[in-house]
Amino acid sequence: MKVLLGLKGSTDPAQYRNRLQYHPDVFEFYLDQHDLTPEGLAHLQDAIDEAKAVTPRIVMHQPMRYGKWFNEMVTPEKEMPDLYHFLRYSSDTLLNLAVKNDIQLLLHGSYSRQTQHFIDLYPNFETAQHVVFERLDEYAKQGGDHIMFENSISPLFFYGDPHMDQVIFDRNYRLAFDTSHCFIKNHGSNDVLAASLAKLGDHIVHYHLVDSMGLTHDSLTLGLGRIDWTRVLPLLNPKASSIFEINLADPTKATEMLNSYDYLKQIAANLD
């Protein structure tokens, strides 16, 4: 059973060059709003070119924030015009870059920390969620094989509930599956995590492999949390890419991601 070395870093050369020295199978750029300026986009293109010389499997993670606000798909245009503009501009600009370079763009269906504020700007929860799916439908059509949508702990777009998983499955989205988000959303249940991985597997194209105690967004090295990786590993779509999305003691060193890779390789060896 093959385990991919998937690493993540920002466009800071100290970060991504540290990762690229290990010749990862997959590299994910974790972007911020400064990467969407003209200078930032030129630098991002140079960084992509460097990464493509090492690995063809590259993902760009849309910036999580714009100023103090999370870059929520549900953002209402009228009430929050600046954030809405950034949501649209960053999505469209990065999608064009993904197509140009034949790489992948990851968008979040939702986040969690400020989500209720956004929901409260709509008449009701159902209206807010309808907006999310309407926009994801639009980007799924626009992005084709270059776009994917990630789950969160938010009630607007998450994995683990059988009804929600079926709704998402039926929309035929290309999915990014964060193991810790699903685990935390479902109160640390390995049964729910396993069921969701199995249900959505055919549509999953990318994984964020990260451990958790199942209580908060702790982003632990694999083996330090409560996720049952012996159970999870055989459920992963072998055609999908993956990275280890782990909190790092030093952002310029991939130590905890490499430790997670070694841990998962040992799990795989015991399963073979």
VMD Tcl script that draws the C-alpha trace (Angstrom):
set ca {
  {0.00 0.00 0.00}
  {1.68 3.22 -1.20}
  {1.78 6.25 1.07}
  {2.39 9.59 -0.63}
  {4.73 12.19 0.75}
  {2.52 15.27 0.63}
  {3.87 18.51 2.08}
  {2.45 21.98 2.55}
  {3.95 25.45 2.80}
  {3.43 29.10 2.01}
  {4.99 31.01 -0.88}
  {7.79 32.09 1.47}
  {10.88 30.57 -0.19}
  {12.17 29.44 3.22}
  {9.05 27.29 3.55}
  {8.46 25.84 0.10}
  {12.15 25.23 -0.66}
  {12.47 23.38 2.63}
  {9.64 21.10 1.51}
  {10.86 20.65 -2.05}
  {14.25 19.33 -0.93}
  {12.43 16.13 0.14}
  {11.05 15.64 -3.39}
  {7.42 15.29 -2.28}
  {4.86 13.43 -4.36}
  {2.43 16.30 -3.73}
  {2.93 19.92 -2.71}
  {0.23 22.31 -1.53}
  {0.71 26.07 -1.47}
  {-1.06 27.63 1.51}
  {-1.87 31.11 0.22}
  {-2.77 34.38 1.92}
  {-4.27 37.61 0.63}
  {-0.84 39.06 -0.23}
  {-0.38 36.33 -2.83}
  {-3.26 37.89 -4.78}
  {-1.56 41.26 -5.35}
  {0.15 41.77 -8.75}
  {3.56 41.26 -7.12}
  {2.28 38.30 -5.15}
  {0.85 36.60 -8.23}
  {4.13 37.03 -10.11}
  {5.99 35.48 -7.17}
  {3.41 32.69 -6.93}
  {3.97 31.82 -10.58}
  {7.72 31.62 -9.98}
  {7.12 29.39 -6.94}
  {4.81 27.13 -8.97}
  {7.50 26.81 -11.63}
  {10.01 25.76 -8.97}
  {7.61 23.25 -7.48}
  {6.68 21.78 -10.88}
  {10.35 21.02 -11.49}
  {10.09 18.65 -8.51}
  {6.52 17.35 -8.62}
  {3.62 17.72 -11.09}
  {1.00 17.29 -8.33}
  {0.48 20.80 -6.99}
  {-2.48 22.24 -5.10}
  {-3.18 25.90 -4.29}
  {-5.22 26.51 -1.14}
  {-7.30 29.68 -1.49}
  {-6.51 32.27 1.21}
  {-8.46 31.56 4.39}
  {-8.80 35.20 5.37}
  {-9.21 38.69 4.01}
  {-8.28 41.10 6.75}
  {-10.00 39.93 9.93}
  {-12.66 37.93 8.11}
  {-12.64 34.34 6.97}
  {-13.05 34.00 3.21}
  {-16.49 32.38 3.43}
  {-18.29 31.05 0.36}
  {-21.54 32.25 1.98}
  {-20.40 35.92 2.09}
  {-23.33 38.20 1.14}
  {-22.47 40.72 -1.57}
  {-24.59 43.60 -0.29}
  {-23.67 43.43 3.39}
  {-19.94 42.64 2.98}
  {-18.90 43.98 -0.45}
  {-15.12 44.04 0.14}
  {-14.98 40.45 1.37}
  {-17.34 39.33 -1.38}
  {-15.12 40.97 -3.99}
  {-12.05 39.20 -2.59}
  {-13.88 35.88 -2.51}
  {-14.77 36.20 -6.16}
  {-11.50 37.76 -7.28}
  {-9.33 35.19 -5.51}
  {-11.45 32.26 -6.69}
  {-11.48 33.37 -10.32}
  {-7.85 34.49 -10.45}
  {-6.51 31.33 -8.85}
  {-8.71 29.13 -11.01}
  {-7.28 30.76 -14.12}
  {-3.79 30.14 -12.72}
  {-4.66 26.50 -12.00}
  {-5.86 25.93 -15.55}
  {-2.85 27.73 -17.03}
  {-0.41 25.57 -15.02}
  {-2.49 22.36 -15.06}
  {-2.58 22.21 -11.26}
  {-5.36 22.15 -8.65}
  {-7.26 24.81 -6.72}
  {-8.81 24.05 -3.33}
  {-11.75 26.14 -2.13}
  {-13.41 25.76 1.27}
  {-17.14 25.18 1.27}
  {-17.15 26.96 4.62}
  {-15.04 27.60 7.69}
  {-16.35 27.63 11.26}
  {-15.12 30.35 13.59}
  {-17.21 33.25 12.22}
  {-19.82 31.22 10.40}
  {-22.78 32.12 12.59}
  {-22.20 35.81 11.89}
  {-22.50 35.13 8.17}
  {-25.57 32.93 8.59}
  {-27.26 35.68 10.62}
  {-27.00 38.02 7.61}
  {-29.52 35.82 5.76}
  {-33.24 35.33 6.47}
  {-32.57 31.80 7.74}
  {-30.06 28.95 7.73}
  {-31.62 27.29 4.68}
  {-31.14 30.41 2.57}
  {-27.49 30.71 3.62}
  {-26.79 27.07 2.82}
  {-28.55 27.38 -0.54}
  {-26.16 30.24 -1.42}
  {-23.16 28.06 -0.56}
  {-24.28 25.19 -2.77}
  {-25.27 27.56 -5.57}
  {-21.77 29.06 -5.60}
  {-20.07 25.67 -5.33}
  {-22.17 24.46 -8.27}
  {-20.97 27.48 -10.24}
  {-17.30 26.89 -9.43}
  {-17.57 23.15 -10.03}
  {-18.80 23.90 -13.56}
  {-16.24 26.64 -14.12}
  {-13.28 24.72 -12.69}
  {-13.87 21.27 -14.09}
  {-10.94 18.97 -13.29}
  {-8.91 21.78 -11.71}
  {-11.05 22.51 -8.64}
  {-11.97 20.79 -5.38}
  {-13.98 21.68 -2.27}
  {-12.88 21.03 1.32}
  {-15.05 20.20 4.33}
  {-15.01 22.07 7.61}
  {-16.62 21.91 11.03}
  {-19.24 24.45 9.91}
  {-22.90 23.40 9.60}
  {-22.91 24.83 6.06}
  {-20.56 22.30 4.41}
  {-19.24 19.30 6.31}
  {-18.80 15.55 6.04}
  {-20.03 12.81 8.34}
  {-23.79 13.20 8.41}
  {-25.36 10.58 6.10}
  {-27.87 13.04 4.64}
  {-25.25 15.76 4.02}
  {-22.81 13.23 2.56}
  {-25.53 12.07 0.16}
  {-26.36 15.64 -0.87}
  {-22.68 16.34 -1.59}
  {-22.18 12.99 -3.33}
  {-25.17 13.59 -5.61}
  {-23.77 16.96 -6.73}
  {-20.74 15.14 -8.13}
  {-18.23 17.59 -6.68}
  {-14.50 16.88 -6.69}
  {-13.79 16.76 -2.96}
  {-10.93 17.49 -0.59}
  {-11.35 15.53 2.64}
  {-9.79 16.83 5.85}
  {-9.74 13.90 8.28}
  {-9.56 16.01 11.42}
  {-12.46 18.26 10.40}
  {-14.73 15.26 9.93}
  {-13.48 13.69 13.17}
  {-14.00 16.86 15.23}
  {-17.38 17.67 13.70}
  {-18.58 14.22 14.71}
  {-17.24 14.32 18.29}
  {-14.25 12.03 17.76}
  {-16.11 9.13 16.18}
  {-13.92 6.80 14.14}
  {-17.09 5.00 13.01}
  {-18.49 8.20 11.45}
  {-15.13 9.11 9.93}
  {-14.80 5.67 8.34}
  {-18.36 5.72 7.01}
  {-17.90 9.16 5.45}
  {-14.57 8.23 3.86}
  {-16.19 5.15 2.34}
  {-19.31 6.97 1.14}
  {-17.52 9.89 -0.49}
  {-14.42 7.97 -1.64}
  {-15.16 7.93 -5.36}
  {-15.43 11.74 -5.41}
  {-12.42 12.48 -3.20}
  {-9.41 13.76 -5.15}
  {-7.29 15.12 -2.29}
  {-6.84 14.48 1.43}
  {-5.57 16.56 4.31}
  {-4.21 13.85 6.60}
  {-4.07 15.19 10.13}
  {-4.69 13.72 13.56}
  {-6.88 15.14 16.32}
  {-8.24 14.39 19.76}
  {-11.69 15.10 18.31}
  {-12.45 18.13 20.49}
  {-10.86 21.18 18.88}
  {-8.93 22.10 15.75}
  {-5.62 20.80 17.12}
  {-3.87 19.67 13.88}
  {-1.76 16.94 15.47}
  {1.03 14.82 14.06}
  {-0.31 11.43 12.99}
  {-0.25 8.99 15.88}
  {-0.64 11.68 18.56}
  {-4.43 11.90 18.32}
  {-7.36 9.49 18.43}
  {-7.92 8.83 14.74}
  {-7.60 5.11 13.94}
  {-5.19 5.23 11.01}
  {-5.14 1.46 10.62}
  {-8.82 1.76 9.81}
  {-8.57 4.97 7.78}
  {-5.67 4.11 5.46}
  {-7.42 1.30 3.48}
  {-10.40 3.63 2.91}
  {-8.41 6.31 1.09}
  {-8.96 6.64 -2.64}
  {-5.67 5.42 -4.19}
  {-6.11 7.81 -7.13}
  {-6.25 10.87 -4.87}
  {-3.40 13.11 -3.78}
  {-2.77 13.89 -0.12}
  {-0.73 16.08 2.18}
  {0.04 16.06 5.89}
  {-1.51 19.24 7.31}
  {0.14 19.45 10.71}
  {0.95 22.27 13.15}
  {4.70 22.87 12.95}
  {7.01 23.94 15.76}
  {9.08 25.79 13.13}
  {7.24 26.84 9.93}
  {10.51 26.65 7.97}
  {10.97 22.96 8.84}
  {8.67 20.11 7.75}
  {9.57 17.93 10.76}
  {6.06 17.06 11.97}
  {4.84 16.36 8.44}
  {7.79 14.04 7.83}
  {7.14 12.29 11.14}
  {3.53 11.77 10.07}
  {4.70 10.30 6.77}
  {6.98 7.84 8.59}
  {4.14 6.88 10.92}
  {1.71 6.22 8.08}
  {4.31 4.21 6.16}
  {4.66 1.95 9.18}
  {0.87 1.53 9.35}
  {0.89 0.62 5.65}
  {3.71 -1.91 6.13}
  {1.76 -3.60 8.92}
  {-1.32 -3.82 6.70}
  {0.51 -5.34 3.73}
}
mol new
graphics top color blue
foreach p $ca { graphics top sphere $p radius 0.5 }
foreach p [lrange $ca 0 end-1] q [lrange $ca 1 end] { graphics top cylinder $p $q radius 0.2 }
display resetview
